[in-house]
Amino acid sequence: MRYTGPKVRLSRRAGTPLTRKAVRYFERRPYPPGVHGRSTSRRTAGDYGVRRLEKQKLRWYYDVSEKQMRRYWDLALRRPGRSGAELLTILESRLASLVMRAGLAPSIYAARQYVNHGHITVDGRKVDIPSYLVSPGQTVAVRQRSRAMQPFVAAAEGIYADEITAPYLDVDLRDLRFTLVGRPERTQIPVLVDEQLVVEHYSR
């Protein structure tokens, strides 16, 4: 199941801010949630706990269920590259992930909602599946009828955009569209996770 509770709690459990909003909260409370949060040491976790937490961080960052994560892992194993890097590439190629990365949404949760509600098109056709894997060369845009909505007006002004545009995206925020120009490579994906620990978790 996907986590639907308070998002900042996930960042505190993960030990790192998973969203922009979580940054300021995490600076004030950089320890795990709960009454014993201050006295809990992440360093005392065993090997299994450390590997599992790294896998969970990746799940929470992209807002995917355990079942989806396992399916992506199986897909990564069938690809010719390094399994950990391939897993990151797959997760980053999801429609919801790219909508967030392009600056059309403030978070992965908002991006998922925009896609689910039918506000996003791929190559001119409405796609309402957040897990849809975008291929290089495809163009993603906000539907014309949705562009007057406040969140997309804000997106067009660059409010949600990162300081540096991902090199695998050609983004036109004013026109609320972007094209995936290349395959996301691990070195280009700004996710603070040790994918080798994820590989070890699934390979145990």
Buried (B, 14 or more C-beta within 10 A) or exposed (E): EEBEEEBBBBBBBBBBBBBEBBEEBBEEBEBBBEEEBEEBEEEEEEEEEBBBBBBBBBBBBBBBEEEBBEBBBEEBEEEEEBBBBBBBBBBBBBBBBBBBBBBBBBBBBBBBBBBEEEBBBBEEEEBBEBBBBBEEEBBBBBBEEBBEBEBBEBBBEEEBBBEEBBEBBBBEBEEBBBBBBBEBBBEBBEBEBBBBBBBBBBEE
